[in-house]
């Protein structure tokens, strides 16, 4: 009887109301019985089992890394779970591309430089698969830069006006017309993003490898274009009326005014492009934190 009393006191101290001794020996059972009443009495009392979250349900118990490609460039992502419906995700994108093209008499050597970073909350209304993701592009250095030249003696057009690039002349110091331009794809900083997609980088299922898909937009604002022109330009192909474009000569003033008018037209055409498309596909790998299933 003494050992039975000792078992009861010890069991109640460890799990109050959830276990009792089964014999007069020192062994005891901490598992609640299947029925809801005491078997030794006419009345009974309900036994409530406490629900303990599994390790995989805890915040930051699942992580994932992924890579993909989108109009923002080559993307790297990392994510962690917050609860059954939410993940927090960080993104980074980069890409560089060089090309040469000609337009309106200008030969441009262009460099596309994409570099951005952001964060998003991934909301899974059905726990997995489909998601909605509001976010923020807090770093955006996406831009196109170009250096341009006009071969001496050839024409170029600005604001529907035609001019001619001067031939190099050591005696007068004349050099062919040349310039540079920058097209910024980032007038709104930081920029909000809204996407939807399929796939969970920090997957809670047994599959460690996934192929997430995402589509949406970044509200980057309208692109901004800036350009300048230097060298010498002429009114006529015979080059009888030429001037340094950095001077206050009437020809130089006319060329620079037409350049600014042309830039204003280009910016007006670009003003409708106030969002940047996001369409990405990739592959991701997920894993659990230490102690998580």
Backbone as CSV, one residue per row, in Angstrom:
resi,resn,N_x,N_y,N_z,CA_x,CA_y,CA_z,C_x,C_y,C_z
1,UNK,0.828,-1.215,0.000,0.000,0.000,0.000,0.856,1.256,0.000
2,UNK,2.001,1.200,0.703,2.860,2.384,0.719,3.410,2.686,-0.666
3,UNK,3.823,1.629,-1.374,4.361,1.866,-2.730,3.282,2.352,-3.668
4,UNK,2.060,1.902,-3.503,0.953,2.390,-4.344,0.711,3.867,-4.110
5,UNK,0.710,4.289,-2.892,0.509,5.708,-2.575,1.643,6.545,-3.137
6,UNK,2.874,6.011,-3.029,4.028,6.741,-3.575,3.902,6.925,-5.077
7,UNK,3.443,5.867,-5.787,3.263,5.953,-7.244,2.223,6.997,-7.613
8,UNK,1.140,7.054,-6.899,0.073,8.020,-7.192,0.577,9.446,-7.042
9,UNK,1.294,9.723,-5.979,1.796,11.070,-5.739,2.777,11.468,-6.840
10,UNK,3.674,10.533,-7.207,4.669,10.830,-8.230,4.019,11.046,-9.596
11,UNK,3.043,10.212,-9.955,2.372,10.342,-11.251,1.609,11.640,-11.346
12,UNK,0.919,12.028,-10.293,0.160,13.278,-10.305,1.080,14.490,-10.372
13,UNK,2.253,14.395,-9.803,3.207,15.510,-9.846,3.761,15.706,-11.243
14,UNK,3.907,14.592,-12.017,4.473,14.692,-13.367,3.431,15.127,-14.379
15,UNK,2.268,14.478,-14.413,1.194,14.839,-15.346,-0.112,14.876,-14.584
16,UNK,-0.468,16.025,-14.028,-1.667,16.121,-13.183,-2.913,15.685,-13.923
17,UNK,-3.657,14.766,-13.330,-4.947,14.349,-13.856,-4.865,13.489,-15.079
18,UNK,-3.656,12.993,-15.497,-3.576,12.260,-16.752,-3.009,10.861,-16.592
19,UNK,-2.643,10.420,-15.377,-2.066,9.075,-15.218,-2.331,8.565,-13.811
20,UNK,-2.275,7.244,-13.661,-2.431,6.657,-12.335,-1.714,5.299,-12.299
21,UNK,-1.424,4.830,-11.107,-0.703,3.550,-10.977,-1.648,2.399,-11.270
22,UNK,-1.090,1.329,-11.791,-1.886,0.173,-12.163,-1.643,-1.032,-11.250
23,UNK,-0.651,-1.009,-10.388,-0.408,-2.167,-9.510,0.201,-1.694,-8.219
24,UNK,0.416,-2.637,-7.270,1.003,-2.297,-5.977,2.521,-2.293,-6.054
25,UNK,3.073,-2.491,-7.236,4.531,-2.433,-7.422,4.934,-1.006,-7.732
26,UNK,6.246,-0.802,-7.990,6.749,0.543,-8.254,6.520,0.991,-9.680
27,UNK,5.974,0.166,-10.593,5.698,0.572,-11.973,4.393,1.335,-12.031
28,UNK,4.332,2.308,-12.969,3.106,3.086,-13.141,3.003,3.495,-14.592
29,UNK,1.775,3.915,-14.991,1.467,4.238,-16.396,1.072,5.705,-16.493
30,UNK,1.758,6.474,-17.378,1.460,7.897,-17.554,0.565,8.157,-18.747
31,UNK,-0.027,7.114,-19.332,-0.912,7.269,-20.485,-2.356,7.284,-20.029
32,UNK,-3.130,8.255,-20.497,-4.536,8.362,-20.108,-5.309,7.183,-20.663
33,UNK,-6.300,6.635,-19.909,-7.092,5.501,-20.389,-7.949,5.896,-21.572
34,UNK,-8.363,4.860,-22.336,-9.158,5.104,-23.538,-10.538,5.626,-23.212
35,UNK,-11.156,5.148,-22.102,-12.498,5.622,-21.753,-12.404,6.904,-20.966
36,UNK,-13.499,7.583,-20.832,-13.546,8.889,-20.188,-13.960,8.810,-18.722
37,UNK,-14.133,7.589,-18.134,-14.578,7.470,-16.757,-13.666,6.523,-16.009
38,UNK,-13.637,6.680,-14.673,-12.912,5.743,-13.819,-13.623,4.404,-13.841
39,UNK,-12.880,3.283,-13.999,-13.510,1.959,-14.057,-13.923,1.471,-12.684
40,UNK,-13.407,2.087,-11.613,-13.738,1.579,-10.285,-14.846,2.313,-9.609
41,UNK,-15.553,3.198,-10.260,-16.641,3.943,-9.619,-17.793,4.113,-10.577
42,UNK,-18.917,4.411,-10.037,-20.105,4.590,-10.869,-20.042,5.873,-11.666
43,UNK,-19.439,6.920,-11.094,-19.331,8.178,-11.814,-18.007,8.256,-12.553
44,UNK,-17.823,9.264,-13.326,-16.574,9.404,-14.068,-16.213,10.870,-14.262
45,UNK,-15.011,11.118,-14.743,-14.588,12.478,-15.050,-13.824,12.451,-16.364
46,UNK,-13.968,13.540,-17.162,-13.315,13.631,-18.471,-11.833,13.913,-18.297
47,UNK,-11.036,13.283,-19.143,-9.585,13.505,-19.135,-9.201,14.177,-20.440
48,UNK,-8.652,15.380,-20.369,-8.296,16.145,-21.559,-6.814,15.985,-21.849
49,UNK,-6.506,15.633,-23.094,-5.118,15.496,-23.499,-4.607,16.822,-24.055
50,UNK,-3.456,17.251,-23.606,-2.866,18.482,-24.114,-2.278,18.244,-25.497
51,UNK,-2.505,19.203,-26.416,-1.957,19.103,-27.770,-0.624,19.833,-27.825
52,UNK,0.426,19.110,-28.132,1.765,19.690,-28.212,2.150,19.841,-29.677
53,UNK,2.501,21.030,-30.129,2.868,21.204,-31.539,4.053,20.317,-31.909
54,UNK,3.965,19.705,-33.068,5.093,18.922,-33.559,6.212,19.877,-33.959
55,UNK,7.470,19.403,-33.964,8.574,20.293,-34.314,8.407,20.962,-35.664
56,UNK,7.803,20.256,-36.648,7.664,20.821,-37.986,6.605,21.919,-38.056
57,UNK,5.754,22.061,-36.992,4.755,23.128,-36.973,5.301,24.421,-36.397
58,UNK,6.464,24.364,-35.794,6.997,25.534,-35.114,7.562,26.540,-36.113
59,UNK,7.520,27.855,-35.781,8.116,28.853,-36.677,9.598,28.585,-36.904
60,UNK,10.020,28.785,-38.136,11.417,28.621,-38.534,11.953,27.220,-38.264
61,UNK,11.074,26.232,-38.462,11.494,24.832,-38.367,11.751,24.232,-39.742
62,UNK,11.331,24.949,-40.813,11.577,24.489,-42.179,12.229,25.614,-42.983
63,UNK,13.220,25.260,-43.770,13.936,26.233,-44.585,14.072,25.700,-46.004
64,UNK,14.340,26.603,-46.936,14.531,26.183,-48.310,15.368,27.187,-49.087
65,UNK,16.057,26.687,-50.083,16.837,27.518,-50.988,16.441,27.173,-52.411
66,UNK,16.406,28.180,-53.277,16.003,27.928,-54.652,16.722,28.832,-55.631
67,UNK,16.678,28.456,-56.885,17.250,29.256,-57.966,16.301,29.188,-59.153
68,UNK,16.257,30.280,-59.929,15.370,30.317,-61.089,15.746,31.445,-62.016
69,UNK,14.887,31.672,-62.980,15.126,32.728,-63.956,13.832,33.484,-64.212
70,UNK,13.931,34.810,-64.416,12.770,35.668,-64.640,13.239,36.915,-65.383
71,UNK,12.315,37.826,-65.768,12.744,39.090,-66.381,13.618,39.946,-65.474
72,UNK,13.669,39.639,-64.173,14.566,40.333,-63.264,15.985,39.775,-63.322
73,UNK,16.160,38.656,-64.011,17.470,38.049,-64.147,17.521,36.662,-63.545
74,UNK,18.728,36.217,-63.249,18.919,34.944,-62.554,18.628,35.180,-61.082
75,UNK,17.711,34.391,-60.528,17.249,34.643,-59.167,17.674,33.584,-58.178
76,UNK,17.990,34.011,-56.964,18.260,33.137,-55.827,17.256,33.474,-54.737
77,UNK,16.717,32.434,-54.071,15.691,32.640,-53.057,15.985,31.799,-51.825
78,UNK,15.564,32.294,-50.691,15.594,31.520,-49.455,14.299,31.793,-48.704
79,UNK,13.775,30.779,-48.031,12.478,30.913,-47.348,12.476,30.124,-46.056
80,UNK,11.595,30.526,-45.151,11.394,29.817,-43.885,9.920,29.892,-43.526
81,UNK,9.432,28.853,-42.853,8.024,28.835,-42.456,7.801,29.687,-41.210
82,UNK,6.609,30.301,-41.136,6.172,31.002,-39.932,5.090,30.194,-39.238
83,UNK,4.106,29.726,-40.026,3.091,28.810,-39.523,2.578,27.985,-40.701
84,UNK,1.438,27.311,-40.518,0.920,26.439,-41.579,0.554,27.189,-42.849
85,UNK,0.274,28.493,-42.732,-0.188,29.263,-43.884,0.837,30.266,-44.406
86,UNK,1.864,30.565,-43.644,2.762,31.661,-44.009,4.218,31.228,-44.076
87,UNK,4.902,31.720,-45.098,6.355,31.664,-45.200,6.875,33.081,-45.343
88,UNK,8.101,33.313,-44.931,8.803,34.552,-45.244,9.907,34.196,-46.230
89,UNK,10.076,35.040,-47.263,10.989,34.680,-48.354,11.836,35.883,-48.763
90,UNK,13.111,35.657,-48.993,14.014,36.679,-49.489,14.471,36.332,-50.902
91,UNK,14.643,37.351,-51.752,15.018,37.121,-53.145,16.168,38.039,-53.553
92,UNK,16.966,37.566,-54.481,18.026,38.365,-55.081,18.152,38.006,-56.557
93,UNK,18.367,38.999,-57.416,18.423,38.768,-58.864,19.584,39.544,-59.476
94,UNK,20.183,38.955,-60.502,21.279,39.638,-61.186,21.377,39.121,-62.623
95,UNK,21.877,39.999,-63.507,22.075,39.608,-64.911,22.785,40.748,-65.630
96,UNK,23.678,40.405,-66.556,24.358,41.398,-67.376,24.366,40.933,-68.823
97,UNK,24.159,41.903,-69.733,24.139,41.553,-71.151,24.603,42.752,-71.964
98,UNK,25.492,42.509,-72.906,25.996,43.563,-73.791,25.526,43.321,-75.214
99,UNK,25.182,44.404,-75.905,24.761,44.285,-77.302,25.055,45.596,-78.027
100,UNK,25.048,45.545,-79.338,25.243,46.725,-80.182,24.069,46.847,-81.139
101,UNK,23.534,48.050,-81.275,22.418,48.261,-82.196,22.505,49.671,-82.778
102,UNK,21.771,49.894,-83.859,21.746,51.195,-84.524,20.320,51.723,-84.578
103,UNK,20.160,53.026,-84.361,18.853,53.652,-84.445,19.017,55.137,-84.746
104,UNK,18.253,55.626,-85.691,18.229,57.048,-86.066,19.610,57.594,-86.403
105,UNK,20.483,56.730,-86.926,21.824,57.157,-87.301,22.862,56.943,-86.229
106,UNK,22.444,56.627,-85.002,23.363,56.387,-83.889,23.721,54.899,-83.817
107,UNK,24.980,54.608,-83.588,25.409,53.242,-83.298,25.689,53.161,-81.810
108,UNK,24.924,52.337,-81.104,24.990,52.291,-79.643,25.579,50.980,-79.163
109,UNK,26.483,51.088,-78.216,27.012,49.933,-77.498,26.308,49.911,-76.144
110,UNK,25.380,48.986,-75.965,24.493,49.001,-74.797,24.847,47.898,-73.812
111,UNK,24.637,48.200,-72.541,24.872,47.242,-71.464,23.634,47.192,-70.579
112,UNK,22.986,46.020,-70.521,21.848,45.808,-69.631,22.370,45.250,-68.319
113,UNK,22.116,45.968,-67.243,22.595,45.571,-65.919,21.387,45.412,-64.992
114,UNK,21.086,44.174,-64.590,19.977,43.899,-63.682,20.528,43.477,-62.322
115,UNK,20.081,44.154,-61.284,20.472,43.810,-59.916,19.376,44.279,-58.978
116,UNK,18.783,43.348,-58.241,17.686,43.703,-57.335,17.629,42.714,-56.181
117,UNK,16.965,43.134,-55.103,16.764,42.270,-53.940,15.451,42.654,-53.284
118,UNK,14.768,41.667,-52.726,13.480,41.939,-52.102,13.083,40.888,-51.083
119,UNK,11.898,41.060,-50.533,11.353,40.124,-49.545,9.848,40.028,-49.762
120,UNK,9.275,38.895,-49.385,7.834,38.687,-49.572,7.300,37.761,-48.490
121,UNK,5.994,37.887,-48.245,5.263,36.940,-47.403,4.458,36.024,-48.321
122,UNK,4.693,34.732,-48.227,3.959,33.763,-49.031,2.796,33.213,-48.215
123,UNK,1.574,33.491,-48.664,0.371,33.028,-47.964,-0.217,31.851,-48.721
124,UNK,-0.352,30.708,-48.030,-0.905,29.485,-48.606,-2.298,29.244,-48.011
125,UNK,-3.365,29.678,-48.700,-4.710,29.516,-48.130,-5.099,28.063,-47.940
126,UNK,-4.519,27.162,-48.727,-4.844,25.733,-48.620,-3.663,24.941,-48.061
127,UNK,-2.807,25.599,-47.299,-1.643,25.008,-46.622,-0.477,24.715,-47.562
128,UNK,-0.730,24.399,-48.801,0.365,24.090,-49.721,-0.089,24.365,-51.149
129,UNK,0.857,24.295,-52.079,0.519,24.502,-53.482,0.332,25.972,-53.811
130,UNK,-0.901,26.384,-54.064,-1.233,27.748,-54.471,-0.881,28.752,-53.378
131,UNK,-0.345,29.899,-53.801,0.007,30.928,-52.827,-0.218,32.326,-53.390
132,UNK,-0.347,33.297,-52.485,-0.399,34.723,-52.788,0.746,35.398,-52.042
133,UNK,1.449,36.310,-52.720,2.691,36.827,-52.137,2.829,38.342,-52.309
134,UNK,2.421,39.123,-51.310,2.767,40.545,-51.320,4.219,40.712,-50.878
135,UNK,4.899,41.720,-51.433,6.300,41.883,-51.080,6.824,43.269,-51.369
136,UNK,8.140,43.408,-51.259,8.806,44.690,-51.423,10.146,44.465,-52.113
137,UNK,10.374,45.224,-53.186,11.670,45.226,-53.864,12.440,46.409,-53.279
138,UNK,13.230,46.134,-52.217,13.852,47.235,-51.487,15.171,47.694,-52.114
139,UNK,15.750,46.891,-53.012,16.937,47.316,-53.751,16.694,47.071,-55.232
140,UNK,16.876,48.099,-56.051,16.620,47.976,-57.486,17.614,48.855,-58.243
141,UNK,18.558,48.215,-58.925,19.536,48.933,-59.732,19.435,48.510,-61.193
142,UNK,18.228,48.140,-61.625,18.021,47.704,-63.011,18.117,48.898,-63.958
143,UNK,18.985,48.793,-64.941,19.147,49.910,-65.877,19.823,49.431,-67.161
144,UNK,19.660,50.254,-68.182,20.320,50.048,-69.473,21.168,51.279,-69.752
145,UNK,22.457,51.088,-69.947,23.340,52.198,-70.281,23.889,51.987,-71.685
146,UNK,24.181,53.096,-72.367,24.675,52.991,-73.738,25.597,54.153,-74.057
147,UNK,26.641,53.871,-74.804,27.472,54.908,-75.409,27.214,54.866,-76.905
148,UNK,27.059,56.019,-77.522,26.690,56.037,-78.933,27.595,56.957,-79.732
149,UNK,27.760,56.639,-80.978,28.572,57.432,-81.897,27.842,57.559,-83.235
150,UNK,28.190,58.599,-83.969,27.694,58.771,-85.339,28.926,58.946,-86.225
151,UNK,29.103,58.061,-87.160,30.286,58.132,-88.027,30.334,59.469,-88.758
152,UNK,31.525,60.019,-88.863,31.686,61.302,-89.531,31.106,61.295,-90.941
153,UNK,30.369,62.343,-91.276,29.777,62.471,-92.602,28.427,61.813,-92.759
154,UNK,27.968,61.092,-91.760,26.658,60.425,-91.837,25.616,61.220,-91.050
155,UNK,24.366,60.965,-91.349,23.275,61.740,-90.752,22.733,61.062,-89.499
156,UNK,22.093,61.870,-88.672,21.344,61.360,-87.510,20.107,62.225,-87.336
157,UNK,19.098,61.652,-86.710,17.800,62.330,-86.594,17.419,62.511,-85.130
158,UNK,16.984,63.732,-84.796,16.467,64.052,-83.470,15.215,64.898,-83.634
159,UNK,14.111,64.492,-83.033,12.862,65.249,-83.072,12.446,65.574,-84.513
160,UNK,12.637,64.590,-85.389,12.286,64.698,-86.808,13.150,65.702,-87.572
161,UNK,14.263,66.117,-87.003,15.203,67.012,-87.680,16.479,66.218,-87.999
162,UNK,17.030,66.448,-89.191,18.216,65.723,-89.627,19.454,66.604,-89.524
163,UNK,20.504,66.029,-88.912,21.797,66.708,-88.801,22.875,65.739,-89.300
164,UNK,24.112,66.251,-89.375,25.218,65.433,-89.868,26.380,65.490,-88.881
165,UNK,26.970,64.328,-88.702,28.125,64.250,-87.826,29.359,64.761,-88.561
166,UNK,30.150,65.593,-87.894,31.331,66.175,-88.530,32.445,65.146,-88.671
167,UNK,33.240,65.306,-89.720,34.444,64.494,-89.855,35.516,65.009,-88.899
168,UNK,36.357,64.085,-88.458,37.450,64.500,-87.591,38.370,65.443,-88.354
169,UNK,38.743,66.551,-87.695,39.593,67.557,-88.329,40.534,68.121,-87.272
170,UNK,41.821,67.785,-87.405,42.788,68.220,-86.402,42.950,69.731,-86.404
171,UNK,42.778,70.360,-87.571,42.960,71.808,-87.670,41.896,72.571,-86.894
172,UNK,40.662,72.134,-86.994,39.561,72.827,-86.293,39.247,72.197,-84.938
173,UNK,39.755,70.994,-84.702,39.434,70.278,-83.465,38.113,69.542,-83.531
174,UNK,37.551,69.445,-84.727,36.246,68.780,-84.881,36.373,67.274,-84.640
175,UNK,35.381,66.707,-84.011,35.277,65.254,-83.788,33.855,64.827,-84.128
176,UNK,33.657,63.581,-84.549,32.286,63.117,-84.840,31.385,63.210,-83.613
177,UNK,30.102,63.345,-83.859,29.119,63.417,-82.767,29.117,62.115,-81.974
178,UNK,28.982,62.244,-80.667,28.956,61.074,-79.780,28.193,61.422,-78.513
179,UNK,27.810,60.418,-77.768,27.058,60.689,-76.545,26.865,59.454,-75.705
180,UNK,26.028,59.559,-74.714,25.688,58.422,-73.856,24.266,58.582,-73.360
181,UNK,23.692,57.478,-72.916,22.300,57.480,-72.442,22.135,56.448,-71.333
182,UNK,21.192,56.714,-70.448,20.858,55.789,-69.369,19.349,55.636,-69.287
183,UNK,18.896,54.396,-69.321,17.475,54.080,-69.147,17.320,53.390,-67.800
184,UNK,16.743,54.096,-66.836,16.540,53.529,-65.509,15.211,52.811,-65.402
185,UNK,15.226,51.602,-64.833,14.003,50.814,-64.657,13.625,50.772,-63.178
186,UNK,13.761,51.917,-62.532,13.666,51.917,-61.066,13.272,53.271,-60.499
187,UNK,12.352,53.966,-61.123,12.005,55.299,-60.640,11.287,55.287,-59.294
188,UNK,10.697,54.165,-58.904,10.065,54.040,-57.585,10.922,53.132,-56.717
189,UNK,11.455,53.687,-55.628,12.314,52.929,-54.720,11.900,53.188,-53.281
190,UNK,11.611,52.167,-52.479,11.454,50.760,-52.880,10.162,50.573,-53.664
191,UNK,10.011,49.397,-54.253,8.835,49.107,-55.081,8.063,47.936,-54.494
192,UNK,6.732,48.072,-54.431,5.891,46.971,-53.973,5.780,45.910,-55.073
193,UNK,5.654,44.672,-54.654,5.462,43.562,-55.586,4.224,42.767,-55.176
194,UNK,3.527,42.227,-56.155,2.379,41.350,-55.918,2.498,40.182,-56.884
195,UNK,2.567,38.987,-56.357,2.677,37.804,-57.205,1.780,36.691,-56.691
196,UNK,1.547,35.728,-57.547,0.893,34.490,-57.158,1.673,33.362,-57.805
197,UNK,1.466,32.171,-57.319,2.245,31.077,-57.887,1.894,29.748,-57.271
198,UNK,2.739,28.797,-57.550,2.538,27.417,-57.090,3.877,26.859,-56.627
199,UNK,3.862,26.198,-55.490,5.078,25.584,-54.979,5.531,26.231,-53.688
200,UNK,6.181,25.435,-52.853,6.625,25.882,-51.541,8.119,25.613,-51.399
201,UNK,8.899,26.679,-51.322,10.344,26.511,-51.191,10.697,25.852,-49.867
202,UNK,10.000,26.256,-48.786,10.206,25.636,-47.477,9.113,24.602,-47.255
203,UNK,9.118,23.557,-48.066,8.033,22.581,-48.070,7.942,21.828,-46.746
204,UNK,6.682,21.561,-46.320,6.439,20.776,-45.112,6.142,19.311,-45.437
205,UNK,6.034,18.992,-46.721,5.735,17.617,-47.126,7.022,16.814,-47.162
206,UNK,6.898,15.556,-47.556,8.062,14.694,-47.611,8.978,14.981,-48.781
207,UNK,8.518,15.817,-49.742,9.334,16.107,-50.911,10.300,17.239,-50.604
208,UNK,11.574,16.989,-50.729,12.578,18.007,-50.474,12.820,18.892,-51.692
209,UNK,12.641,18.347,-52.881,12.876,19.097,-54.111,11.538,19.547,-54.697
210,UNK,11.439,20.816,-55.085,10.214,21.343,-55.684,10.586,22.231,-56.876
211,UNK,9.583,22.539,-57.685,9.780,23.368,-58.877,8.778,24.520,-58.838
212,UNK,9.069,25.560,-58.036,8.110,26.662,-57.866,7.948,27.497,-59.127
213,UNK,6.735,28.031,-59.269,6.363,28.897,-60.386,5.743,30.162,-59.811
214,UNK,6.044,31.318,-60.420,5.545,32.590,-59.896,5.242,33.554,-61.041
215,UNK,4.153,34.311,-60.910,3.806,35.329,-61.895,3.232,36.537,-61.164
216,UNK,3.578,37.739,-61.622,3.072,38.957,-60.984,3.780,40.174,-61.528
217,UNK,3.780,41.258,-60.733,4.386,42.516,-61.174,5.090,43.192,-60.001
218,UNK,6.063,44.029,-60.359,6.697,44.942,-59.410,6.329,46.362,-59.832
219,UNK,5.845,47.160,-58.882,5.409,48.526,-59.182,6.616,49.462,-59.131
220,UNK,7.454,49.370,-60.163,8.725,50.091,-60.205,8.584,51.527,-60.681
221,UNK,7.435,51.914,-61.193,7.259,53.239,-61.758,7.734,53.279,-63.199
222,UNK,7.390,54.351,-63.904,7.754,54.480,-65.315,9.264,54.586,-65.467
223,UNK,9.818,53.982,-66.507,11.256,54.116,-66.759,11.637,55.576,-66.985
224,UNK,12.883,55.907,-66.670,13.381,57.268,-66.865,14.576,57.235,-67.809
225,UNK,14.573,58.125,-68.798,15.629,58.160,-69.803,16.361,59.494,-69.750
226,UNK,17.678,59.408,-69.724,18.517,60.598,-69.795,19.584,60.379,-70.859
227,UNK,19.934,61.444,-71.604,20.937,61.325,-72.670,21.620,62.663,-72.883
228,UNK,22.832,62.609,-73.388,23.532,63.832,-73.760,24.330,63.586,-75.030
229,UNK,24.702,64.663,-75.696,25.373,64.570,-76.986,26.526,65.566,-77.006
230,UNK,27.680,65.110,-77.505,28.860,65.954,-77.601,29.478,65.794,-78.998
231,UNK,30.677,66.341,-79.200,31.309,66.301,-80.510,30.858,67.465,-81.376
232,UNK,30.978,67.267,-82.674,30.609,68.318,-83.621,29.495,67.827,-84.531
233,UNK,28.598,68.740,-84.900,27.503,68.421,-85.824,27.357,69.532,-86.844
234,UNK,26.789,69.170,-87.986,26.647,70.114,-89.093,25.201,70.171,-89.573
235,UNK,24.852,71.302,-90.203,23.535,71.439,-90.795,23.440,70.726,-92.140
236,UNK,24.563,70.618,-92.828,24.537,70.062,-94.175,25.598,68.973,-94.330
237,UNK,25.363,68.073,-95.277,26.277,66.966,-95.492,27.628,67.454,-96.019
238,UNK,27.641,68.597,-96.728,28.893,69.159,-97.236,29.744,69.740,-96.113
239,UNK,29.167,69.862,-94.937,29.860,70.319,-93.732,30.401,71.745,-93.891
240,UNK,29.529,72.614,-94.398,29.883,74.032,-94.488,29.424,74.804,-93.250
241,UNK,28.467,74.238,-92.526,27.951,74.880,-91.308,28.030,73.864,-90.168
242,UNK,29.118,73.881,-89.432,29.348,72.916,-88.347,29.722,73.651,-87.064
243,UNK,29.520,72.996,-85.955,29.853,73.621,-84.671,30.051,72.572,-83.590
244,UNK,30.769,72.984,-82.561,30.950,72.157,-81.372,29.632,72.155,-80.585
245,UNK,29.129,70.964,-80.291,27.832,70.862,-79.616,27.872,71.334,-78.170
246,UNK,29.057,71.598,-77.647,29.176,72.143,-76.292,29.194,73.666,-76.278
247,UNK,29.105,74.282,-77.445,29.157,75.746,-77.534,27.751,76.341,-77.519
248,UNK,27.696,77.670,-77.594,26.415,78.380,-77.663,26.056,78.772,-79.090
249,UNK,26.728,78.181,-80.043,26.436,78.446,-81.447,24.987,78.065,-81.747
250,UNK,24.287,78.826,-82.604,22.876,78.509,-82.917,22.660,77.070,-83.389
251,UNK,23.617,76.520,-84.139,23.459,75.125,-84.578,23.501,74.192,-83.372
252,UNK,24.447,74.433,-82.454,24.559,73.602,-81.258,23.297,73.707,-80.402
253,UNK,22.792,74.934,-80.251,21.565,75.131,-79.453,20.400,74.392,-80.094
254,UNK,20.311,74.438,-81.418,19.221,73.739,-82.113,19.312,72.230,-81.907
255,UNK,20.523,71.681,-82.031,20.704,70.234,-81.839,20.341,69.838,-80.411
256,UNK,20.804,70.590,-79.424,20.536,70.248,-78.023,19.041,70.380,-77.693
257,UNK,18.378,71.382,-78.256,16.935,71.528,-78.037,16.163,70.358,-78.644
258,UNK,16.569,69.945,-79.837,15.916,68.804,-80.470,16.192,67.517,-79.691
259,UNK,17.380,67.419,-79.104,17.691,66.248,-78.269,16.758,66.194,-77.062
260,UNK,16.569,67.314,-76.379,15.684,67.332,-75.206,14.234,67.049,-75.596
261,UNK,13.807,67.553,-76.755,12.447,67.272,-77.227,12.286,65.791,-77.545
262,UNK,13.331,65.179,-78.119,13.273,63.752,-78.425,13.227,62.919,-77.150
263,UNK,14.011,63.307,-76.144,13.990,62.603,-74.851,12.604,62.693,-74.225
264,UNK,11.971,63.867,-74.314,10.621,64.033,-73.759,9.628,63.107,-74.461
265,UNK,9.770,62.935,-75.767,8.886,62.011,-76.497,9.099,60.576,-76.044
266,UNK,10.372,60.195,-75.921,10.671,58.830,-75.491,10.142,58.571,-74.081
267,UNK,10.328,59.531,-73.185,9.818,59.356,-71.814,8.297,59.268,-71.785
268,UNK,7.639,60.018,-72.670,6.182,59.945,-72.756,5.739,58.560,-73.214
269,UNK,6.458,57.993,-74.173,6.126,56.644,-74.640,6.362,55.598,-73.557
270,UNK,7.376,55.838,-72.715,7.721,54.870,-71.669,6.846,55.021,-70.424
271,UNK,6.103,56.120,-70.330,5.357,56.425,-69.106,4.287,55.387,-68.772
272,UNK,3.814,54.668,-69.784,2.774,53.663,-69.531,3.348,52.414,-68.872
273,UNK,4.669,52.250,-68.929,5.301,51.040,-68.393,5.660,51.241,-66.924
274,UNK,4.625,51.345,-66.077,4.848,51.643,-64.664,5.007,50.388,-63.806
275,UNK,4.832,49.234,-64.393,5.041,47.978,-63.676,6.051,47.131,-64.436
276,UNK,6.790,46.338,-63.685,7.795,45.461,-64.281,7.300,44.023,-64.129
277,UNK,7.296,43.242,-65.209,6.732,41.890,-65.125,7.624,40.930,-64.340
278,UNK,6.975,40.036,-63.615,7.672,38.954,-62.915,7.055,37.643,-63.385
279,UNK,7.851,36.819,-63.988,7.414,35.493,-64.434,8.598,34.565,-64.253
280,UNK,8.598,33.784,-63.197,9.782,32.995,-62.875,9.443,31.515,-62.718
281,UNK,10.411,30.696,-63.076,10.372,29.258,-62.856,11.726,28.858,-62.297
282,UNK,11.758,27.808,-61.503,13.028,27.392,-60.932,12.924,26.094,-60.177
283,UNK,13.940,25.824,-59.387,14.003,24.604,-58.589,14.437,24.982,-57.176
284,UNK,13.907,24.269,-56.172,14.220,24.582,-54.784,14.437,23.303,-53.989
285,UNK,15.154,23.443,-52.887,15.431,22.314,-51.979,15.095,22.761,-50.577
286,UNK,14.322,21.956,-49.855,13.897,22.292,-48.488,14.480,21.307,-47.490
287,UNK,14.592,21.762,-46.251,15.110,20.910,-45.177,14.584,21.435,-43.841
288,UNK,14.625,20.586,-42.833,14.146,20.950,-41.520,15.278,21.405,-40.613
289,UNK,14.930,22.282,-39.666,15.907,22.696,-38.672,16.199,21.527,-37.741
290,UNK,17.266,21.602,-36.999,17.619,20.530,-36.068,16.477,20.314,-35.076
291,UNK,16.063,19.092,-34.930,14.968,18.757,-34.031,13.606,18.723,-34.706
292,UNK,13.514,19.249,-35.966,12.257,19.225,-36.710,12.200,17.971,-37.568
293,UNK,10.973,17.498,-37.830,10.826,16.317,-38.660,10.986,16.663,-40.125
